[in-house]
Amino acid sequence: GGQAQRIGIARALAAAARILILDEPVSALDVSVQAQVLNLLADLKKEFGLTYLFISHDLAVVEAVSDRVMVLYFGAIVEVGPADAIFKHAKHPYTKLLADSAPVVGRALEAPKQKADELPDPLNPPQGCPFAKRCIYATDICETSDPALIEMGDDHFADVTTRSKDEPRLSRPVRVAEAIKDWVVEKGLKAGDRLPSEPEMIEQFGMAKGTIREAMRILE
């Protein structure tokens, strides 16, 4: 198992390639052989100083091999950032949908939250955000305005706002305040309920304490 993958890697190294584009390199392999090929790639990366562009739908594999992750939907970037931030603090609803769809040992299988499961027509792409029809947070403006990546943390970007590219960039505390409001709604909290603690918010949003406090002042 994995011989074709090993031959492909050897051919690339024979040409003295420094960047390897790996498109679903282990998707057809069983788990044990996947691990062998991934370990081989890790060893070669360290030995030859290689850079990998790793394309995969398997989140477990992506998490295992990546330093930086870019999430695409319908050909557009919806979130990009350090792998640790993407997997611990996903900001875009599609990234969260992917994570919720992945099976986890000991967790009951449940349908992820989405409005519909129909993909857009590539021959007749929709106006605005292509994920709007499936997004449980979408508003009317999402279906008319093109999304734009904004900074959500250190080197972490996502198109989670409804502003257009021509509208002014909101300050980070304002964006965090909006994200906190969405998170509170998602948790089902009501007026009078205890809000999540400051450490919980820092863990959830990956932001500095000062940014969280400023966002909370905006919400008061």
Secondary structure by P-SEA (a helix, b strand, c coil): caaaaaaaaaaaaaacccbbbbccccccccaaaaaaaaaaaaaaaaacccccccccccaaaaaacccbbbbbccccccccccaaaaaaccccaaaaaaaaacccccccccccccccccccccccccccccccccccccccccccbbbbbbbccccccccccccccccccccaaaaaaaaaaaaaaaaccccccccccaaaaaaaccccaaaaaaaaaaac
